[in-house]
Amino acid sequence: MHSVPFVLPAVDALHRPDLRAAILSMPVARTLGLRVVGFTSGVSVIELDVRPEVTFDGRTVQGGIVGTLADFAGVSAATATLPPGGAASTTGFEVHHLSPAQGERLVAVGRAAFVGKSHAVSRVEVHALQERRESILVAIGTTTCRLILPAVPREG
C-alpha cells in the first residue's frame, strides 16, 4: 500500500441541492452517516467517517459498505448531469477492493463515463484518507443506473 497526497476534484457544495436532499433523505445514507461534499455536472464526492459501527474489526470498513459508498457516488455523478429534479436508480454496480479500507474517513469520487437517454455508467474510486490528507486507493468500481428525467409541465 502506497499513500499519496489526495486532491479532491473541484465540486460545488451548492450544485443540485435537490440531489443532495434526495441522498440525505435515504435511511441508509443517514444510518451510514454519509456526507455529500458536492457535485459538478458528471462528478460526485461523498464521504464516510470510519467508525467502529461500519467496520468488521473496529478499524477496517466492511466491503459491502465500501460498495454502498461507491454506488452512491457513481449514481449521483450520473444524476448530476441531469436537470434539477432528475433522478436515477441503480441497476448494477461492481467494486474491486484493492486495499483494506482503513483510515479516518473514506472519500468516494464518482465520474460519469457514459450518459445516454435512458441509462448511464460511472467510474468510481474510493480512497481512505489518513492523517495529513494522504490517501490510499482502496477500491475502484463502476455503476450503472436508469435515468429518470424530471417531469415536463404540460401546456394548456
ABEGO torsion letter per residue (X at the ends): XBBBBBBBBBBBAABGAAAAAAAAABAAAAAAGBBBAEBBBGBBBBBBBBBAAABAAGABBBAAAAAAAAAAAAAAAAAAABBBGBBBBBAEBBBBBABBBBEABBBBBBBBABBBAABBBBBBBBBBBBBGGBBBBABBBBBBBBBBBBBBBBBX
